[in-house]
Amino acid sequence: MLDFFTIFSKGGIVLWCFQGAGVTESFTGPVNALIRSVILQERSGNNSFTHEALSLKYKLDNEFELIFVVGFQKILTLTYVDKFIDDVQLHFRDRYKNELEQKGALKMLTNNFEFDDDFQILLREAEESSKVRSPALMRTFKESGKSQKTVKSMIEIKGGDKGKEQGGKKNKSTKKEAPAAEPAKGDQAKAPSTNQKTTENGDQGLTKEEIMQKKREEFFRKRMAGPAEKPTSKKGSGFGGMFGMLKGLVGSKSLTREDMESVLEKMRDHLIAKNVAADIASQLCDSVAKKLEGKVMGTFTTVASTVKQALQDSLVQILQPKRRVDILRDVMEAQSQRRPFVITFCGVNGVGKSTNLAKISFWLIENGFTVLIAACDTFRAGAVEQLRTHQRRLNSLHPPEQHGGRPVVQLYEKGYGKDAAGIAMEAIAYARNQAFDVVLVDTAGRMQDNAPLMTALAKLIAVNMPDLVLFVGEALVGNEAVDQLVKFNQALADHSMSDKPRLIDGIVLTKFDTIDDKVGAAISMTYITGQPIVFVGTGQTYNDLRSLNARAVVGALMKA
């Protein structure tokens, strides 16, 4: 019932894999999706992941830097998978350690790791144990005791309370006398055989599962004891001696969750104080704990420094883009196709969408592109006039005389109370006819709980299919950032007409100059969407637009 099971190192080397009977599709796609979406983005607090029709369970072995992944159809309910992956990890890591000490790391890379027989034994036992633990089927009426009762017996029971009470007393006295009575001959014959069987097995008082586990451990101990117990083999391995010396040098303490708990609690509070959303802070700390659990700590390092360094690395990894973000190259590619590159801006009220749209317009003009601004905020009074003011100022900084008599920025507007999706469509068509390089679509600010306005935004994006959807958010928010992004993405998904809806592609973080070192909103927003922060607004002039420096942000975040 398993589609696949694979074991690979954190460096990406596949050590062993299994593919179920009748499974023709490669497991490379689901595993790569797990690596990109969970492991690289430090989301390993939860050990399950869904990819299309597959459910994936995974386990990290931090001591040996291994990852165990099992995949099966998500319509199946396999209760044994969690315990099975634990069993495979325990047995594989023992074999892996022995092979590493005997053959060395280089030979292991060139040779195939033999684990098929052990895996099949573990899989069979796991499937059998799940059948043993499966709930018993409901009895039919004929099999139940009620079917044997007659009307007469029920009448006697109801009217015989006194007799029953006396009978109860009699039974109690009988029980007291029972130990002194001699057992029947049949019992004498059966008793020795039962005791003998229990003594021979040495499993007295154990459940079926415990007996099965004991036999399994004995089987693997016998199979693995041979070469490892030979003194010549162990002594002759130069790698084993070097491994032991290095192990003694760096220390051998394995981190446990209990060791890290107090440090993680302080880190969690520190992140929340720096404006990271509370849920995100907890998930990050859980992910770090899972990443470090079982890892051998160096002699000259403390638990606090180890946890802090791991958290810092995780935060940098979260903020670094997981895909290429190069707007200038994308605009040039759209030029080669003789069409405008379209960017849509969305967000809640008052975060600075129009102001930062004007900053991005200036940045594009400085790089030699012409811009058409589509005034699709037909709801807020003064929205069109604000954009017209920005248009005049930008054209005064880049006069038409310097560009062949053509204004580098134009405004496309149809007034107020009109359909925003229709205005955006007309603006894109106008830009194509007039050979504009970029169309920037300004939308009305809306709260994430306003269903009619969220539906209108989803319609605008679904109808016009912009090249980039940017969410504009404030750096001042904490927990609110999570709610905004989740509901914006959910609305876009719910009201899309496509099976694969367009969601938020990137983030513009505004008012970044007002928060000092409380930069946690950057972490919260990136963690929720998995999308990069494309621009950071840092002031009031058109030049105050920056790209995000991940290490500088994390340095400010970790500062006491």
C-alpha positions, 0 to 999 in steps of 0.5 A: 500500500506504500507508493515509495520509501526513500532515505537520503542525506541532507546533502541530497545523496539518495542512499536507498529507495523502495517503490511499491508494486504497480507504481510507475510514476517517479517519486522525485517530484513529490520529494523535491516538492517536500524539500522546497516547500518544507525542509528548505523553508524551515517548516519541519515542525509538522512531519506530514506533507501533501502533494497532489494525490500523495500524502508524505510522512518524513523524519529527520535524523540529525545525528547522521544528517539523514532524511526518511520519507514515505509516500502513499495515496492520501485517500488511504488511512495507514495507522502504522506509518508513524511507528513504521518510519520510526522502526526503519530509522532505528534499524537503518541508522545502526546499519549505516553507522556500522557500514560507515565505520567499516567501509568509510564514507567514500566507499559507501558513496560508490556502493549500493546500500543493502537494506531491501530484506530488512525493509520488507521484514519491517513492512510485513510486521508493521502491516500485520500489527495493524491488522491485529490492532484493527477494531473487531467487527460488530456481532450479529444479533444471533451471535449476541447473548440477547438472542438466547434470552426468552420472555420467561427468563426476562420475567424471572430476572425481573421478579427474582431480586431477592433470590439474586441477592441471596445468590450473590452472597452465595457466590461470594462465599463460594469464591472464598472457598475456591482456593482451598478446593482441589483443581479438576483433573482436566485443569491439572492436565492443562496447567503444566503445558500453559506454564511450560509454554510461558517459561519457554518463550520467556514472554510472560506478562508481555502483549502480542506487540511486545513479543513481536518487537522483542523477536524483531530486535533479536533477529536484527541483533543476530544478523548485525552481530557477525562482522561488527564483533570481529576484533580484527575488522574493527581494529583494522579500520582506520576510519573507525579509529579516526571517527572515534578520535574526532568524536571524543574531540568534539564531544558526544552529547546529543541534544534532547527536546528537554535540553532545549526547552528553556532556551526555545521558550526565551527565543519564542518570547524574543521573536514575539517582542520583535513583532513576529506573529505568535503562531509563527514564532511557535512554529519556528521554534518547533522547527528548530527543535526538530532540526536539532533533536538528536544532533551531537553538540560540540564540547565548546558550545552551549545549548543556548548558542547552538539553538540561537545559531540554528534559529538564525540560519533558519530565519535567513533561509526563510527570507531568501527568495526561493525563486528568481525575482528579476522584474527588469528581465521579465519586463524585457522578455515581455517587450520581446513578445510585444506586450506590456508587463502587468503588475497588480497591487493589492492590500488593506486600507492605508498601507501606502499602495499608491505611494509605493506604486509611484516609487516603483514607477520611478524605479522603472523609468530610471531603468528606461521603461515607459509606464501606464498607471491604471486607476482601478481604485474606483471606491476611495474618494481622491484616489484618482487625483492622488495618482494624477499628482504622482504622474505630474511629478514623475513627468517633471523629473523626466520631461517628455523632451528628454524622451522624444516628446512622449511622456514616460508616465501616463494615467488611465482612468475612468472616474469612480463607481465603475467596474475595476476589472473592466478598467484594468482590461481596457488599460492593458489593451491601451498599453499594448496599442500604445507600446507601453512597457509596463502597466501598474494596476492600482486597486482599492484598499480593502479589509480582508473580512470584506467579502464583496470587495475581496470577490471584486479583487479576485475577479480583477486578477482572474480576468486580467491574469497579471504577470505579478501580484504584489501584496502591499503590507505595513512593517508595523503589524504583527499577528494581523499580517498573518490574518491579512495574507491568509484571507487575501490568498484564500479569497483569490483561491475561492473566487478564481475560475481556474483549477490553479488560481493566481495567488500573491506572488510577492510582497512590498513591505512599507514604512520599514524606516519606522520600526527600528529593530522590530522587523518581525513582520518580514518573517511573518509575511514571508513564512505565511506565503512562501513568497519573497519580499520584492521591495521595502519602502523606507521613506517619503521620496521616490528614491526610498525603495530598497531590496531586502537584505536578509542577513541585516534583517535577521541581525536586527531581529536577533539583537537583544 
